[in-house]
């Protein structure tokens, strides 16, 4: 099952997550240190939407930003 938007092609993005320890200098601490790094994946907010196309009803996966922009009505 692919996690890609059928309209705009938005898909998973790979990034990192940091664990931090300590208090910021501007709050009176000695500084924040990064104590751990881990790889993670950011997935798009995909929803299954019914779309009418040529008198047929299709189910497509669309991201929330395409649904808000109204791109699913025409597709």
ZAFI-485050 format. One record per residue: residue in one letter; x, y, z of N, C-alpha, C, O in turn. Coordinates in steps of 0.02 Angstrom, whole numbers, padded with zeros to 5 digits, always signed. Atoms other than C-alpha are relative to their C-alpha. Layout:
N
aXYZXYZXYZXYZ;...
***
This chain:
75
x+00042-00058+00000+00000+00000+00000+00045+00062+00000+00081+00074+00048;x-00045-00058+00006+00087+00158-00060-00026+00058+00042-00087+00067+00049;x+00018-00058-00040+00090+00313+00048+00016+00063-00040+00052+00107-00016;x-00011-00057+00044+00090+00436-00096-00067+00029-00021-00114-00008-00037;x+00062-00033+00022-00043+00565-00138-00009-00009-00075+00038+00000-00113;x+00013+00011+00071-00126+00526-00304-00005+00065-00040-00001+00063-00101;x+00008-00064+00035-00147+00711-00345+00066+00037-00007+00087+00054-00062;x-00061-00041+00002+00014+00801-00298+00064-00041+00004+00118-00015-00010;x-00059+00042-00003+00133+00655-00273+00040+00006+00064+00097-00018+00068;x-00035-00007-00064+00179+00698-00094+00009-00068+00032-00038-00108+00033;x-00015+00065-00029+00262+00551-00007+00038+00007+00065+00045+00062+00092;x-00037-00002-00063+00363+00504+00147+00065+00039-00008+00098+00038-00060;x-00063-00037-00002+00510+00615+00196+00040-00026+00059+00012-00035+00113;x-00043+00027-00052+00657+00550+00297+00035+00057+00036+00058+00105+00005;x-00032-00051-00039+00729+00652+00438+00027-00029+00065+00039-00089+00070;x-00028+00022-00063+00793+00644+00615-00037+00028+00059-00071+00079+00053;x+00030-00022-00062+00732+00660+00792+00057+00006+00051+00098-00039+00057;x-00053-00013-00048+00843+00733+00929-00028-00003+00071-00082+00022+00084;x+00015-00003-00071+00838+00704+01117+00045+00053+00029+00106+00052+00019;x-00038-00056-00029+00892+00860+01211-00003-00003+00076-00051-00028+00105;x-00005+00000-00073+00947+00884+01391+00030+00066+00022+00077+00091-00009;x-00027-00062-00027+00978+01040+01493-00048+00058-00009-00100+00051-00040;x+00041-00060+00005+00908+01215+01508+00035+00051-00045+00096+00057-00045;x-00027-00050+00046+00931+01353+01379+00037+00054+00038+00021+00069+00096;x-00040-00053-00032+01059+01489+01417-00042+00061+00016-00033+00093+00067;x+00041-00059-00013+00929+01626+01400-00050-00009+00057-00079+00039+00081;x+00043+00013-00058+00827+01541+01536+00040-00009+00064+00013-00025+00117;x-00042+00004-00060+00975+01538+01655+00039-00065+00007+00071-00076+00058;x-00036+00063-00003+01047+01367+01615+00069+00005-00032+00091+00060-00050;x-00067+00001+00030+01217+01314+01548-00002-00020-00074+00050-00022-00106;x+00006+00017+00071+01150+01262+01377-00033-00067-00009-00036-00108+00036;x+00034+00063+00017+01058+01122+01291+00048-00045-00038+00083-00022-00084;x-00042+00050+00035+01150+00965+01237-00044-00050-00034-00097-00068-00009;x+00034+00055+00035+01094+00837+01109+00030-00065+00025+00090-00077+00018;x-00024+00061-00030+01106+00668+01194-00014-00062-00043+00015-00115-00031;x+00015+00057+00042+01034+00556+01058-00031+00021-00066-00067+00071-00069;x+00029-00013+00066+00989+00553+00875-00029-00065-00027+00001-00118-00018;x+00030+00060+00030+00873+00433+00787-00032+00019-00066-00058+00074-00074;x+00031-00010+00065+00812+00416+00609-00075-00011+00007-00097-00054+00045;x+00072+00010+00001+00626+00434+00578-00028+00020-00067+00007+00048-00109;x+00033-00014+00063+00500+00454+00438-00060+00044+00014-00099+00032+00060;x+00058-00044-00003+00374+00595+00414-00047-00020-00056-00030-00013-00115;x+00048+00022+00050+00219+00529+00325-00051+00055-00015-00068+00094+00031;x+00052-00050+00015+00092+00639+00233-00067-00023+00030-00078-00082+00041;x+00066+00014-00029-00084+00652+00303-00047-00021-00058-00082+00020-00087;x+00039+00025+00056-00171+00541+00174-00069-00023+00023-00077-00053+00077;x+00068+00021-00013-00358+00512+00169-00027-00032-00064-00008-00012-00119;x+00032+00031+00057-00461+00400+00056-00063+00041-00017-00106+00051+00026;x+00054-00044+00020-00582+00509-00043-00034-00029-00061-00002-00057-00105;x+00037+00021+00059-00719+00465-00166-00006+00059-00048-00023+00114-00028;x-00002-00053+00051-00708+00563-00329-00042-00023-00059-00038-00081-00080;x+00038+00016+00061-00828+00569-00477+00041+00021-00060+00065+00078-00065;x-00037-00013+00062-00742+00556-00646-00034-00039-00056-00036-00100-00055;x+00034+00031+00058-00836+00523-00808-00056-00047+00022-00060-00104-00001;x+00057+00038-00026-00992+00462-00716+00021-00064+00036-00019-00111+00040;x-00025+00056-00040-00886+00339-00616+00022+00027+00068+00046+00084+00073;x-00025-00019-00066-00847+00344-00431+00064-00038+00014+00065-00100+00013;x-00065+00030-00013-00664+00313-00392+00021+00017+00071+00002+00069+00098;x-00030-00014-00064-00574+00299-00227+00074+00017-00012+00111-00023-00041;x-00070-00020+00007-00410+00394-00222+00027+00019+00068-00012+00035+00114;x-00033-00024-00060-00284+00437-00087+00023+00071-00012+00061+00084-00059;x-00018-00070+00007-00267+00624-00065+00025+00026+00067-00001+00008+00120;x-00025-00030-00062-00166+00723+00061-00048+00055+00023-00088+00080-00017;x+00047-00048-00029-00257+00844+00176+00006+00068-00034-00044+00103-00040;x-00008-00065+00032-00183+00996+00089-00034+00003-00068-00059+00055-00087;x+00036+00002+00064-00255+00941-00080-00076+00001+00012-00113+00031-00027;x+00071+00000-00015-00425+00910+00000-00022+00070+00020-00075+00094-00002;x+00017-00068-00020-00424+01083+00081+00000+00048-00059-00040+00094-00061;x-00005-00045+00059-00373+01165-00084-00054-00014-00051-00061+00024-00099;x+00055+00017+00046-00520+01080-00173+00023-00034-00063-00013-00034-00113;x-00026+00034+00060-00412+00982-00295-00033-00067-00011-00025-00096-00066;x+00031+00065+00007-00512+00823-00265-00066+00004-00039-00090-00047-00063;x+00065-00008+00034-00671+00894-00343+00009-00010-00075-00033-00040-00108;x-00011+00001+00072-00596+00910-00518+00029-00066-00022+00016-00089-00078;x-00037+00060+00019-00489+00752-00515-00045-00057-00016-00022-00111-00033;
***
